[in-house]
Amino acid sequence: MDGAAEEIIDNPPAYLTPTYLTLNLSRVLYFIKKGKISSKREGGEWGVKNLPQKFQQLVNQCLNEYNGETDNSNVDSQNFLAFVEYMIQEIKQNISFS
């Protein structure tokens, strides 16, 4: 594995939190599906309304943390990993290069 990649995996930057990843993956999929550039908040709000129900609580929890309504939300790690896998699959399936 490349040295830089190993370093990121072994010592991930502090900003790579579940909230950061959840909201950014939501905004990426929002952009791919609707063509709208959005903030993390807007992407999360779209995700709460449009992603499968099993992920809506996670996205809402991350939005609450992002909005300062809760401190240091602890997310369900299994649901978070399932969310990441789902989102990567959705992004890959919906991306098109015109």
mmCIF file as gemmi writes it, N, C-alpha and C atoms, coordinates in Angstrom:
data_model
loop_
_atom_site.group_PDB
_atom_site.id
_atom_site.type_symbol
_atom_site.label_atom_id
_atom_site.label_alt_id
_atom_site.label_comp_id
_atom_site.label_asym_id
_atom_site.label_entity_id
_atom_site.label_seq_id
_atom_site.pdbx_PDB_ins_code
_atom_site.Cartn_x
_atom_site.Cartn_y
_atom_site.Cartn_z
_atom_site.occupancy
_atom_site.B_iso_or_equiv
_atom_site.pdbx_formal_charge
_atom_site.auth_seq_id
_atom_site.auth_asym_id
_atom_site.pdbx_PDB_model_num
ATOM 1 N N . MET Axp A 1 ? 0.848 -1.178 0 1 0 ? 1 A 1
ATOM 2 C CA . MET Axp A 1 ? 0 0 0 1 0 ? 1 A 1
ATOM 3 C C . MET Axp A 1 ? 0.891 1.237 0 1 0 ? 1 A 1
ATOM 4 N N . ASP Axp A 2 ? 0.439 2.26 -0.673 1 0 ? 2 A 1
ATOM 5 C CA . ASP Axp A 2 ? 1.164 3.521 -0.753 1 0 ? 2 A 1
ATOM 6 C C . ASP Axp A 2 ? 1.323 4.133 0.636 1 0 ? 2 A 1
ATOM 7 N N . GLY Axp A 3 ? 2.45 4.768 0.896 1 0 ? 3 A 1
ATOM 8 C CA . GLY Axp A 3 ? 2.737 5.344 2.205 1 0 ? 3 A 1
ATOM 9 C C . GLY Axp A 3 ? 1.694 6.335 2.678 1 0 ? 3 A 1
ATOM 10 N N . ALA Axp A 4 ? 1.241 7.222 1.794 1 0 ? 4 A 1
ATOM 11 C CA . ALA Axp A 4 ? 0.243 8.224 2.181 1 0 ? 4 A 1
ATOM 12 C C . ALA Axp A 4 ? -1.079 7.557 2.543 1 0 ? 4 A 1
ATOM 13 N N . ALA Axp A 5 ? -1.477 6.566 1.762 1 0 ? 5 A 1
ATOM 14 C CA . ALA Axp A 5 ? -2.731 5.862 2.048 1 0 ? 5 A 1
ATOM 15 C C . ALA Axp A 5 ? -2.636 5.127 3.378 1 0 ? 5 A 1
ATOM 16 N N . GLU Axp A 6 ? -1.503 4.491 3.625 1 0 ? 6 A 1
ATOM 17 C CA . GLU Axp A 6 ? -1.302 3.798 4.901 1 0 ? 6 A 1
ATOM 18 C C . GLU Axp A 6 ? -1.405 4.768 6.066 1 0 ? 6 A 1
ATOM 19 N N . GLU Axp A 7 ? -0.814 5.933 5.895 1 0 ? 7 A 1
ATOM 20 C CA . GLU Axp A 7 ? -0.84 6.93 6.965 1 0 ? 7 A 1
ATOM 21 C C . GLU Axp A 7 ? -2.269 7.367 7.274 1 0 ? 7 A 1
ATOM 22 N N . ILE Axp A 8 ? -3.078 7.569 6.239 1 0 ? 8 A 1
ATOM 23 C CA . ILE Axp A 8 ? -4.47 7.98 6.446 1 0 ? 8 A 1
ATOM 24 C C . ILE Axp A 8 ? -5.256 6.872 7.134 1 0 ? 8 A 1
ATOM 25 N N . ILE Axp A 9 ? -5.028 5.633 6.724 1 0 ? 9 A 1
ATOM 26 C CA . ILE Axp A 9 ? -5.746 4.51 7.333 1 0 ? 9 A 1
ATOM 27 C C . ILE Axp A 9 ? -5.317 4.321 8.784 1 0 ? 9 A 1
ATOM 28 N N . ASP Axp A 10 ? -4.015 4.4 9.032 1 0 ? 10 A 1
ATOM 29 C CA . ASP Axp A 10 ? -3.501 4.189 10.383 1 0 ? 10 A 1
ATOM 30 C C . ASP Axp A 10 ? -3.781 5.357 11.321 1 0 ? 10 A 1
ATOM 31 N N . ASN Axp A 11 ? -3.867 6.557 10.772 1 0 ? 11 A 1
ATOM 32 C CA . ASN Axp A 11 ? -4.061 7.75 11.587 1 0 ? 11 A 1
ATOM 33 C C . ASN Axp A 11 ? -4.993 8.713 10.849 1 0 ? 11 A 1
ATOM 34 N N . PRO Axp A 12 ? -6.287 8.376 10.79 1 0 ? 12 A 1
ATOM 35 C CA . PRO Axp A 12 ? -7.208 9.205 10.001 1 0 ? 12 A 1
ATOM 36 C C . PRO Axp A 12 ? -7.305 10.621 10.558 1 0 ? 12 A 1
ATOM 37 N N . PRO Axp A 13 ? -7.454 11.599 9.664 1 0 ? 13 A 1
ATOM 38 C CA . PRO Axp A 13 ? -7.618 12.98 10.122 1 0 ? 13 A 1
ATOM 39 C C . PRO Axp A 13 ? -8.842 13.105 11.03 1 0 ? 13 A 1
ATOM 40 N N . ALA Axp A 14 ? -8.782 14.022 11.958 1 0 ? 14 A 1
ATOM 41 C CA . ALA Axp A 14 ? -9.856 14.198 12.938 1 0 ? 14 A 1
ATOM 42 C C . ALA Axp A 14 ? -11.196 14.539 12.286 1 0 ? 14 A 1
ATOM 43 N N . TYR Axp A 15 ? -11.164 15.172 11.115 1 0 ? 15 A 1
ATOM 44 C CA . TYR Axp A 15 ? -12.42 15.561 10.476 1 0 ? 15 A 1
ATOM 45 C C . TYR Axp A 15 ? -13.151 14.38 9.839 1 0 ? 15 A 1
ATOM 46 N N . LEU Axp A 16 ? -12.514 13.231 9.709 1 0 ? 16 A 1
ATOM 47 C CA . LEU Axp A 16 ? -13.182 12.073 9.108 1 0 ? 16 A 1
ATOM 48 C C . LEU Axp A 16 ? -14.044 11.365 10.157 1 0 ? 16 A 1
ATOM 49 N N . THR Axp A 17 ? -15.052 12.069 10.6 1 0 ? 17 A 1
ATOM 50 C CA . THR Axp A 17 ? -15.981 11.54 11.597 1 0 ? 17 A 1
ATOM 51 C C . THR Axp A 17 ? -17.192 10.948 10.889 1 0 ? 17 A 1
ATOM 52 N N . PRO Axp A 18 ? -17.981 10.147 11.581 1 0 ? 18 A 1
ATOM 53 C CA . PRO Axp A 18 ? -19.22 9.661 10.972 1 0 ? 18 A 1
ATOM 54 C C . PRO Axp A 18 ? -20.118 10.799 10.477 1 0 ? 18 A 1
ATOM 55 N N . THR Axp A 19 ? -20.17 11.892 11.22 1 0 ? 19 A 1
ATOM 56 C CA . THR Axp A 19 ? -20.996 13.024 10.793 1 0 ? 19 A 1
ATOM 57 C C . THR Axp A 19 ? -20.48 13.604 9.487 1 0 ? 19 A 1
ATOM 58 N N . TYR Axp A 20 ? -19.19 13.844 9.409 1 0 ? 20 A 1
ATOM 59 C CA . TYR Axp A 20 ? -18.582 14.391 8.195 1 0 ? 20 A 1
ATOM 60 C C . TYR Axp A 20 ? -18.843 13.472 7.002 1 0 ? 20 A 1
ATOM 61 N N . LEU Axp A 21 ? -18.583 12.191 7.176 1 0 ? 21 A 1
ATOM 62 C CA . LEU Axp A 21 ? -18.744 11.249 6.072 1 0 ? 21 A 1
ATOM 63 C C . LEU Axp A 21 ? -20.21 11.073 5.683 1 0 ? 21 A 1
ATOM 64 N N . THR Axp A 22 ? -21.084 10.973 6.665 1 0 ? 22 A 1
ATOM 65 C CA . THR Axp A 22 ? -22.51 10.777 6.386 1 0 ? 22 A 1
ATOM 66 C C . THR Axp A 22 ? -23.082 11.951 5.602 1 0 ? 22 A 1
ATOM 67 N N . LEU Axp A 23 ? -22.809 13.151 6.059 1 0 ? 23 A 1
ATOM 68 C CA . LEU Axp A 23 ? -23.376 14.324 5.389 1 0 ? 23 A 1
ATOM 69 C C . LEU Axp A 23 ? -22.737 14.559 4.027 1 0 ? 23 A 1
ATOM 70 N N . ASN Axp A 24 ? -21.447 14.298 3.898 1 0 ? 24 A 1
ATOM 71 C CA . ASN Axp A 24 ? -20.812 14.48 2.595 1 0 ? 24 A 1
ATOM 72 C C . ASN Axp A 24 ? -21.245 13.426 1.586 1 0 ? 24 A 1
ATOM 73 N N . LEU Axp A 25 ? -21.385 12.189 2.01 1 0 ? 25 A 1
ATOM 74 C CA . LEU Axp A 25 ? -21.892 11.172 1.081 1 0 ? 25 A 1
ATOM 75 C C . LEU Axp A 25 ? -23.321 11.506 0.656 1 0 ? 25 A 1
ATOM 76 N N . SER Axp A 26 ? -24.106 12.042 1.578 1 0 ? 26 A 1
ATOM 77 C CA . SER Axp A 26 ? -25.48 12.435 1.242 1 0 ? 26 A 1
ATOM 78 C C . SER Axp A 26 ? -25.483 13.552 0.209 1 0 ? 26 A 1
ATOM 79 N N . ARG Axp A 27 ? -24.619 14.53 0.378 1 0 ? 27 A 1
ATOM 80 C CA . ARG Axp A 27 ? -24.612 15.642 -0.581 1 0 ? 27 A 1
ATOM 81 C C . ARG Axp A 27 ? -24.067 15.218 -1.935 1 0 ? 27 A 1
ATOM 82 N N . VAL Axp A 28 ? -23.143 14.256 -1.953 1 0 ? 28 A 1
ATOM 83 C CA . VAL Axp A 28 ? -22.639 13.748 -3.235 1 0 ? 28 A 1
ATOM 84 C C . VAL Axp A 28 ? -23.762 13.039 -3.991 1 0 ? 28 A 1
ATOM 85 N N . LEU Axp A 29 ? -24.496 12.171 -3.295 1 0 ? 29 A 1
ATOM 86 C CA . LEU Axp A 29 ? -25.587 11.462 -3.96 1 0 ? 29 A 1
ATOM 87 C C . LEU Axp A 29 ? -26.687 12.436 -4.384 1 0 ? 29 A 1
ATOM 88 N N . TYR Axp A 30 ? -26.962 13.425 -3.569 1 0 ? 30 A 1
ATOM 89 C CA . TYR Axp A 30 ? -27.928 14.47 -3.921 1 0 ? 30 A 1
ATOM 90 C C . TYR Axp A 30 ? -27.502 15.158 -5.216 1 0 ? 30 A 1
ATOM 91 N N . PHE Axp A 31 ? -26.235 15.497 -5.32 1 0 ? 31 A 1
ATOM 92 C CA . PHE Axp A 31 ? -25.735 16.137 -6.537 1 0 ? 31 A 1
ATOM 93 C C . PHE Axp A 31 ? -25.891 15.211 -7.743 1 0 ? 31 A 1
ATOM 94 N N . ILE Axp A 32 ? -25.528 13.956 -7.57 1 0 ? 32 A 1
ATOM 95 C CA . ILE Axp A 32 ? -25.601 13.01 -8.686 1 0 ? 32 A 1
ATOM 96 C C . ILE Axp A 32 ? -27.045 12.812 -9.137 1 0 ? 32 A 1
ATOM 97 N N . LYS Axp A 33 ? -27.964 12.716 -8.188 1 0 ? 33 A 1
ATOM 98 C CA . LYS Axp A 33 ? -29.362 12.451 -8.546 1 0 ? 33 A 1
ATOM 99 C C . LYS Axp A 33 ? -30.113 13.697 -9.009 1 0 ? 33 A 1
ATOM 100 N N . LYS Axp A 34 ? -29.801 14.853 -8.419 1 0 ? 34 A 1
ATOM 101 C CA . LYS Axp A 34 ? -30.588 16.062 -8.705 1 0 ? 34 A 1
ATOM 102 C C . LYS Axp A 34 ? -29.796 17.172 -9.383 1 0 ? 34 A 1
ATOM 103 N N . GLY Axp A 35 ? -28.474 17.025 -9.456 1 0 ? 35 A 1
ATOM 104 C CA . GLY Axp A 35 ? -27.658 18.049 -10.097 1 0 ? 35 A 1
ATOM 105 C C . GLY Axp A 35 ? -27.53 19.324 -9.284 1 0 ? 35 A 1
ATOM 106 N N . LYS Axp A 36 ? -27.797 19.245 -8 1 0 ? 36 A 1
ATOM 107 C CA . LYS Axp A 36 ? -27.755 20.432 -7.144 1 0 ? 36 A 1
ATOM 108 C C . LYS Axp A 36 ? -26.535 20.385 -6.233 1 0 ? 36 A 1
ATOM 109 N N . ILE Axp A 37 ? -25.731 21.426 -6.303 1 0 ? 37 A 1
ATOM 110 C CA . ILE Axp A 37 ? -24.612 21.558 -5.372 1 0 ? 37 A 1
ATOM 111 C C . ILE Axp A 37 ? -25.194 22.02 -4.045 1 0 ? 37 A 1
ATOM 112 N N . SER Axp A 38 ? -24.827 21.336 -2.976 1 0 ? 38 A 1
ATOM 113 C CA . SER Axp A 38 ? -25.449 21.635 -1.686 1 0 ? 38 A 1
ATOM 114 C C . SER Axp A 38 ? -24.414 21.652 -0.569 1 0 ? 38 A 1
ATOM 115 N N . SER Axp A 39 ? -24.826 22.208 0.532 1 0 ? 39 A 1
ATOM 116 C CA . SER Axp A 39 ? -24.014 22.175 1.75 1 0 ? 39 A 1
ATOM 117 C C . SER Axp A 39 ? -24.18 20.807 2.408 1 0 ? 39 A 1
ATOM 118 N N . LYS Axp A 40 ? -23.377 20.554 3.419 1 0 ? 40 A 1
ATOM 119 C CA . LYS Axp A 40 ? -23.553 19.311 4.177 1 0 ? 40 A 1
ATOM 120 C C . LYS Axp A 40 ? -24.951 19.276 4.796 1 0 ? 40 A 1
ATOM 121 N N . ARG Axp A 41 ? -25.395 20.393 5.32 1 0 ? 41 A 1
ATOM 122 C CA . ARG Axp A 41 ? -26.73 20.456 5.93 1 0 ? 41 A 1
ATOM 123 C C . ARG Axp A 41 ? -27.816 20.134 4.894 1 0 ? 41 A 1
ATOM 124 N N . GLU Axp A 42 ? -27.744 20.762 3.739 1 0 ? 42 A 1
ATOM 125 C CA . GLU Axp A 42 ? -28.746 20.507 2.693 1 0 ? 42 A 1
ATOM 126 C C . GLU Axp A 42 ? -28.693 19.056 2.219 1 0 ? 42 A 1
ATOM 127 N N . GLY Axp A 43 ? -27.492 18.519 2.073 1 0 ? 43 A 1
ATOM 128 C CA . GLY Axp A 43 ? -27.356 17.12 1.678 1 0 ? 43 A 1
ATOM 129 C C . GLY Axp A 43 ? -27.965 16.187 2.705 1 0 ? 43 A 1
ATOM 130 N N . GLY Axp A 44 ? -27.737 16.487 3.978 1 0 ? 44 A 1
ATOM 131 C CA . GLY Axp A 44 ? -28.321 15.678 5.043 1 0 ? 44 A 1
ATOM 132 C C . GLY Axp A 44 ? -29.831 15.775 5.074 1 0 ? 44 A 1
ATOM 133 N N . GLU Axp A 45 ? -30.341 16.984 4.89 1 0 ? 45 A 1
ATOM 134 C CA . GLU Axp A 45 ? -31.799 17.162 4.871 1 0 ? 45 A 1
ATOM 135 C C . GLU Axp A 45 ? -32.421 16.399 3.711 1 0 ? 45 A 1
ATOM 136 N N . TRP Axp A 46 ? -31.753 16.407 2.568 1 0 ? 46 A 1
ATOM 137 C CA . TRP Axp A 46 ? -32.226 15.623 1.43 1 0 ? 46 A 1
ATOM 138 C C . TRP Axp A 46 ? -32.179 14.133 1.776 1 0 ? 46 A 1
ATOM 139 N N . GLY Axp A 47 ? -31.091 13.713 2.427 1 0 ? 47 A 1
ATOM 140 C CA . GLY Axp A 47 ? -30.934 12.305 2.788 1 0 ? 47 A 1
ATOM 141 C C . GLY Axp A 47 ? -32.023 11.81 3.719 1 0 ? 47 A 1
ATOM 142 N N . VAL Axp A 48 ? -32.395 12.629 4.693 1 0 ? 48 A 1
ATOM 143 C CA . VAL Axp A 48 ? -33.452 12.238 5.634 1 0 ? 48 A 1
ATOM 144 C C . VAL Axp A 48 ? -34.752 11.968 4.883 1 0 ? 48 A 1
ATOM 145 N N . LYS Axp A 49 ? -35.001 12.723 3.839 1 0 ? 49 A 1
ATOM 146 C CA . LYS Axp A 49 ? -36.252 12.581 3.083 1 0 ? 49 A 1
ATOM 147 C C . LYS Axp A 49 ? -36.186 11.525 1.983 1 0 ? 49 A 1
ATOM 148 N N . ASN Axp A 50 ? -34.982 11.202 1.502 1 0 ? 50 A 1
ATOM 149 C CA . ASN Axp A 50 ? -34.886 10.391 0.291 1 0 ? 50 A 1
ATOM 150 C C . ASN Axp A 50 ? -34.129 9.074 0.415 1 0 ? 50 A 1
ATOM 151 N N . LEU Axp A 51 ? -33.369 8.898 1.459 1 0 ? 51 A 1
ATOM 152 C CA . LEU Axp A 51 ? -32.627 7.647 1.617 1 0 ? 51 A 1
ATOM 153 C C . LEU Axp A 51 ? -33.515 6.592 2.268 1 0 ? 51 A 1
ATOM 154 N N . PRO Axp A 52 ? -33.135 5.324 2.169 1 0 ? 52 A 1
ATOM 155 C CA . PRO Axp A 52 ? -33.935 4.274 2.809 1 0 ? 52 A 1
ATOM 156 C C . PRO Axp A 52 ? -34.155 4.566 4.294 1 0 ? 52 A 1
ATOM 157 N N . GLN Axp A 53 ? -35.302 4.179 4.774 1 0 ? 53 A 1
ATOM 158 C CA . GLN Axp A 53 ? -35.699 4.458 6.152 1 0 ? 53 A 1
ATOM 159 C C . GLN Axp A 53 ? -34.658 3.988 7.166 1 0 ? 53 A 1
ATOM 160 N N . LYS Axp A 54 ? -34.007 2.864 6.888 1 0 ? 54 A 1
ATOM 161 C CA . LYS Axp A 54 ? -33.045 2.337 7.86 1 0 ? 54 A 1
ATOM 162 C C . LYS Axp A 54 ? -31.854 3.265 8.084 1 0 ? 54 A 1
ATOM 163 N N . PHE Axp A 55 ? -31.644 4.245 7.187 1 0 ? 55 A 1
ATOM 164 C CA . PHE Axp A 55 ? -30.53 5.181 7.342 1 0 ? 55 A 1
ATOM 165 C C . PHE Axp A 55 ? -30.98 6.573 7.778 1 0 ? 55 A 1
ATOM 166 N N . GLN Axp A 56 ? -32.257 6.816 7.814 1 0 ? 56 A 1
ATOM 167 C CA . GLN Axp A 56 ? -32.743 8.157 8.114 1 0 ? 56 A 1
ATOM 168 C C . GLN Axp A 56 ? -32.399 8.605 9.529 1 0 ? 56 A 1
ATOM 169 N N . GLN Axp A 57 ? -32.449 7.709 10.496 1 0 ? 57 A 1
ATOM 170 C CA . GLN Axp A 57 ? -32.098 8.075 11.87 1 0 ? 57 A 1
ATOM 171 C C . GLN Axp A 57 ? -30.62 8.462 11.956 1 0 ? 57 A 1
ATOM 172 N N . LEU Axp A 58 ? -29.761 7.708 11.281 1 0 ? 58 A 1
ATOM 173 C CA . LEU Axp A 58 ? -28.331 8.02 11.267 1 0 ? 58 A 1
ATOM 174 C C . LEU Axp A 58 ? -28.097 9.412 10.69 1 0 ? 58 A 1
ATOM 175 N N . VAL Axp A 59 ? -28.692 9.69 9.542 1 0 ? 59 A 1
ATOM 176 C CA . VAL Axp A 59 ? -28.498 10.988 8.902 1 0 ? 59 A 1
ATOM 177 C C . VAL Axp A 59 ? -29.048 12.098 9.797 1 0 ? 59 A 1
ATOM 178 N N . ASN Axp A 60 ? -30.199 11.872 10.381 1 0 ? 60 A 1
ATOM 179 C CA . ASN Axp A 60 ? -30.789 12.871 11.271 1 0 ? 60 A 1
ATOM 180 C C . ASN Axp A 60 ? -29.907 13.103 12.501 1 0 ? 60 A 1
ATOM 181 N N . GLN Axp A 61 ? -29.369 12.041 13.048 1 0 ? 61 A 1
ATOM 182 C CA . GLN Axp A 61 ? -28.465 12.146 14.2 1 0 ? 61 A 1
ATOM 183 C C . GLN Axp A 61 ? -27.23 12.973 13.826 1 0 ? 61 A 1
ATOM 184 N N . CYS Axp A 62 ? -26.692 12.727 12.65 1 0 ? 62 A 1
ATOM 185 C CA . CYS Axp A 62 ? -25.517 13.48 12.197 1 0 ? 62 A 1
ATOM 186 C C . CYS Axp A 62 ? -25.869 14.942 11.936 1 0 ? 62 A 1
ATOM 187 N N . LEU Axp A 63 ? -27.045 15.183 11.392 1 0 ? 63 A 1
ATOM 188 C CA . LEU Axp A 63 ? -27.501 16.567 11.201 1 0 ? 63 A 1
ATOM 189 C C . LEU Axp A 63 ? -27.613 17.288 12.54 1 0 ? 63 A 1
ATOM 190 N N . ASN Axp A 64 ? -28.168 16.617 13.528 1 0 ? 64 A 1
ATOM 191 C CA . ASN Axp A 64 ? -28.305 17.226 14.852 1 0 ? 64 A 1
ATOM 192 C C . ASN Axp A 64 ? -26.944 17.593 15.432 1 0 ? 64 A 1
ATOM 193 N N . GLU Axp A 65 ? -25.973 16.707 15.256 1 0 ? 65 A 1
ATOM 194 C CA . GLU Axp A 65 ? -24.628 17.021 15.744 1 0 ? 65 A 1
ATOM 195 C C . GLU Axp A 65 ? -24.043 18.189 14.951 1 0 ? 65 A 1
ATOM 196 N N . TYR Axp A 66 ? -24.182 18.148 13.643 1 0 ? 66 A 1
ATOM 197 C CA . TYR Axp A 66 ? -23.647 19.203 12.782 1 0 ? 66 A 1
ATOM 198 C C . TYR Axp A 66 ? -24.259 20.557 13.132 1 0 ? 66 A 1
ATOM 199 N N . ASN Axp A 67 ? -25.549 20.557 13.45 1 0 ? 67 A 1
ATOM 200 C CA . ASN Axp A 67 ? -26.26 21.792 13.785 1 0 ? 67 A 1
ATOM 201 C C . ASN Axp A 67 ? -26.02 22.241 15.225 1 0 ? 67 A 1
ATOM 202 N N . GLY Axp A 68 ? -25.24 21.474 15.981 1 0 ? 68 A 1
ATOM 203 C CA . GLY Axp A 68 ? -24.93 21.843 17.352 1 0 ? 68 A 1
ATOM 204 C C . GLY Axp A 68 ? -26.026 21.509 18.348 1 0 ? 68 A 1
ATOM 205 N N . GLU Axp A 69 ? -26.973 20.684 17.93 1 0 ? 69 A 1
ATOM 206 C CA . GLU Axp A 69 ? -28.08 20.322 18.817 1 0 ? 69 A 1
ATOM 207 C C . GLU Axp A 69 ? -27.711 19.196 19.772 1 0 ? 69 A 1
ATOM 208 N N . THR Axp A 70 ? -26.685 18.432 19.427 1 0 ? 70 A 1
ATOM 209 C CA . THR Axp A 70 ? -26.175 17.383 20.31 1 0 ? 70 A 1
ATOM 210 C C . THR Axp A 70 ? -24.654 17.438 20.264 1 0 ? 70 A 1
ATOM 211 N N . ASP Axp A 71 ? -24.035 16.888 21.272 1 0 ? 71 A 1
ATOM 212 C CA . ASP Axp A 71 ? -22.574 16.839 21.319 1 0 ? 71 A 1
ATOM 213 C C . ASP Axp A 71 ? -22.092 15.424 21.055 1 0 ? 71 A 1
ATOM 214 N N . ASN Axp A 72 ? -21.11 15.307 20.183 1 0 ? 72 A 1
ATOM 215 C CA . ASN Axp A 72 ? -20.394 14.052 19.968 1 0 ? 72 A 1
ATOM 216 C C . ASN Axp A 72 ? -21.313 12.839 19.894 1 0 ? 72 A 1
ATOM 217 N N . SER Axp A 73 ? -22.159 12.826 18.902 1 0 ? 73 A 1
ATOM 218 C CA . SER Axp A 73 ? -23.079 11.706 18.718 1 0 ? 73 A 1
ATOM 219 C C . SER Axp A 73 ? -22.316 10.409 18.494 1 0 ? 73 A 1
ATOM 220 N N . ASN Axp A 74 ? -22.697 9.402 19.212 1 0 ? 74 A 1
ATOM 221 C CA . ASN Axp A 74 ? -22.144 8.072 18.975 1 0 ? 74 A 1
ATOM 222 C C . ASN Axp A 74 ? -23.112 7.336 18.074 1 0 ? 74 A 1
ATOM 223 N N . VAL Axp A 75 ? -22.643 6.98 16.889 1 0 ? 75 A 1
ATOM 224 C CA . VAL Axp A 75 ? -23.51 6.305 15.935 1 0 ? 75 A 1
ATOM 225 C C . VAL Axp A 75 ? -23.337 4.796 16.057 1 0 ? 75 A 1
ATOM 226 N N . ASP Axp A 76 ? -24.358 4.084 15.649 1 0 ? 76 A 1
ATOM 227 C CA . ASP Axp A 76 ? -24.299 2.628 15.597 1 0 ? 76 A 1
ATOM 228 C C . ASP Axp A 76 ? -23.319 2.25 14.488 1 0 ? 76 A 1
ATOM 229 N N . SER Axp A 77 ? -22.217 1.616 14.85 1 0 ? 77 A 1
ATOM 230 C CA . SER Axp A 77 ? -21.153 1.361 13.873 1 0 ? 77 A 1
ATOM 231 C C . SER Axp A 77 ? -21.595 0.429 12.752 1 0 ? 77 A 1
ATOM 232 N N . GLN Axp A 78 ? -22.412 -0.571 13.057 1 0 ? 78 A 1
ATOM 233 C CA . GLN Axp A 78 ? -22.871 -1.48 12.001 1 0 ? 78 A 1
ATOM 234 C C . GLN Axp A 78 ? -23.762 -0.752 11.003 1 0 ? 78 A 1
ATOM 235 N N . ASN Axp A 79 ? -24.662 0.076 11.5 1 0 ? 79 A 1
ATOM 236 C CA . ASN Axp A 79 ? -25.539 0.836 10.618 1 0 ? 79 A 1
ATOM 237 C C . ASN Axp A 79 ? -24.73 1.846 9.809 1 0 ? 79 A 1
ATOM 238 N N . PHE Axp A 80 ? -23.74 2.462 10.444 1 0 ? 80 A 1
ATOM 239 C CA . PHE Axp A 80 ? -22.891 3.423 9.743 1 0 ? 80 A 1
ATOM 240 C C . PHE Axp A 80 ? -22.127 2.746 8.61 1 0 ? 80 A 1
ATOM 241 N N . LEU Axp A 81 ? -21.544 1.585 8.873 1 0 ? 81 A 1
ATOM 242 C CA . LEU Axp A 81 ? -20.811 0.87 7.826 1 0 ? 81 A 1
ATOM 243 C C . LEU Axp A 81 ? -21.746 0.428 6.703 1 0 ? 81 A 1
ATOM 244 N N . ALA Axp A 82 ? -22.948 -0.006 7.057 1 0 ? 82 A 1
ATOM 245 C CA . ALA Axp A 82 ? -23.935 -0.378 6.036 1 0 ? 82 A 1
ATOM 246 C C . ALA Axp A 82 ? -24.309 0.847 5.202 1 0 ? 82 A 1
ATOM 247 N N . PHE Axp A 83 ? -24.429 1.997 5.854 1 0 ? 83 A 1
ATOM 248 C CA . PHE Axp A 83 ? -24.734 3.247 5.159 1 0 ? 83 A 1
ATOM 249 C C . PHE Axp A 83 ? -23.631 3.591 4.159 1 0 ? 83 A 1
ATOM 250 N N . VAL Axp A 84 ? -22.387 3.523 4.605 1 0 ? 84 A 1
ATOM 251 C CA . VAL Axp A 84 ? -21.26 3.851 3.726 1 0 ? 84 A 1
ATOM 252 C C . VAL Axp A 84 ? -21.246 2.916 2.518 1 0 ? 84 A 1
ATOM 253 N N . GLU Axp A 85 ? -21.424 1.63 2.75 1 0 ? 85 A 1
ATOM 254 C CA . GLU Axp A 85 ? -21.447 0.667 1.642 1 0 ? 85 A 1
ATOM 255 C C . GLU Axp A 85 ? -22.595 0.971 0.681 1 0 ? 85 A 1
ATOM 256 N N . TYR Axp A 86 ? -23.773 1.241 1.231 1 0 ? 86 A 1
ATOM 257 C CA . TYR Axp A 86 ? -24.936 1.561 0.405 1 0 ? 86 A 1
ATOM 258 C C . TYR Axp A 86 ? -24.676 2.812 -0.434 1 0 ? 86 A 1
ATOM 259 N N . MET Axp A 87 ? -24.155 3.842 0.207 1 0 ? 87 A 1
ATOM 260 C CA . MET Axp A 87 ? -23.943 5.111 -0.493 1 0 ? 87 A 1
ATOM 261 C C . MET Axp A 87 ? -22.902 4.974 -1.598 1 0 ? 87 A 1
ATOM 262 N N . ILE Axp A 88 ? -21.833 4.26 -1.334 1 0 ? 88 A 1
ATOM 263 C CA . ILE Axp A 88 ? -20.812 4.068 -2.368 1 0 ? 88 A 1
ATOM 264 C C . ILE Axp A 88 ? -21.411 3.318 -3.551 1 0 ? 88 A 1
ATOM 265 N N . GLN Axp A 89 ? -22.202 2.302 -3.268 1 0 ? 89 A 1
ATOM 266 C CA . GLN Axp A 89 ? -22.857 1.548 -4.339 1 0 ? 89 A 1
ATOM 267 C C . GLN Axp A 89 ? -23.812 2.451 -5.128 1 0 ? 89 A 1
ATOM 268 N N . GLU Axp A 90 ? -24.611 3.241 -4.43 1 0 ? 90 A 1
ATOM 269 C CA . GLU Axp A 90 ? -25.553 4.146 -5.099 1 0 ? 90 A 1
ATOM 270 C C . GLU Axp A 90 ? -24.822 5.185 -5.944 1 0 ? 90 A 1
ATOM 271 N N . ILE Axp A 91 ? -23.761 5.726 -5.406 1 0 ? 91 A 1
ATOM 272 C CA . ILE Axp A 91 ? -22.991 6.731 -6.144 1 0 ? 91 A 1
ATOM 273 C C . ILE Axp A 91 ? -22.412 6.106 -7.407 1 0 ? 91 A 1
ATOM 274 N N . LYS Axp A 92 ? -21.827 4.927 -7.28 1 0 ? 92 A 1
ATOM 275 C CA . LYS Axp A 92 ? -21.252 4.25 -8.45 1 0 ? 92 A 1
ATOM 276 C C . LYS Axp A 92 ? -22.321 3.933 -9.49 1 0 ? 92 A 1
ATOM 277 N N . GLN Axp A 93 ? -23.49 3.485 -9.046 1 0 ? 93 A 1
ATOM 278 C CA . GLN Axp A 93 ? -24.556 3.111 -9.979 1 0 ? 93 A 1
ATOM 279 C C . GLN Axp A 93 ? -25.176 4.317 -10.673 1 0 ? 93 A 1
ATOM 280 N N . ASN Axp A 94 ? -25.182 5.453 -10.011 1 0 ? 94 A 1
ATOM 281 C CA . ASN Axp A 94 ? -25.877 6.618 -10.548 1 0 ? 94 A 1
ATOM 282 C C . ASN Axp A 94 ? -24.976 7.629 -11.235 1 0 ? 94 A 1
ATOM 283 N N . ILE Axp A 95 ? -23.689 7.436 -11.116 1 0 ? 95 A 1
ATOM 284 C CA . ILE Axp A 95 ? -22.78 8.404 -11.73 1 0 ? 95 A 1
ATOM 285 C C . ILE Axp A 95 ? -22.718 8.138 -13.229 1 0 ? 95 A 1
ATOM 286 N N . SER Axp A 96 ? -22.728 9.201 -13.969 1 0 ? 96 A 1
ATOM 287 C CA . SER Axp A 96 ? -22.6 9.049 -15.421 1 0 ? 96 A 1
ATOM 288 C C . SER Axp A 96 ? -21.66 10.124 -15.932 1 0 ? 96 A 1
ATOM 289 N N . PHE Axp A 97 ? -20.855 9.728 -16.846 1 0 ? 97 A 1
ATOM 290 C CA . PHE Axp A 97 ? -19.927 10.665 -17.465 1 0 ? 97 A 1
ATOM 291 C C . PHE Axp A 97 ? -20.45 10.972 -18.855 1 0 ? 97 A 1
ATOM 292 N N . SER Axp A 98 ? -20.948 12.162 -19.018 1 0 ? 98 A 1
ATOM 293 C CA . SER Axp A 98 ? -21.536 12.552 -20.307 1 0 ? 98 A 1
ATOM 294 C C . SER Axp A 98 ? -20.504 13.196 -21.193 1 0 ? 98 A 1
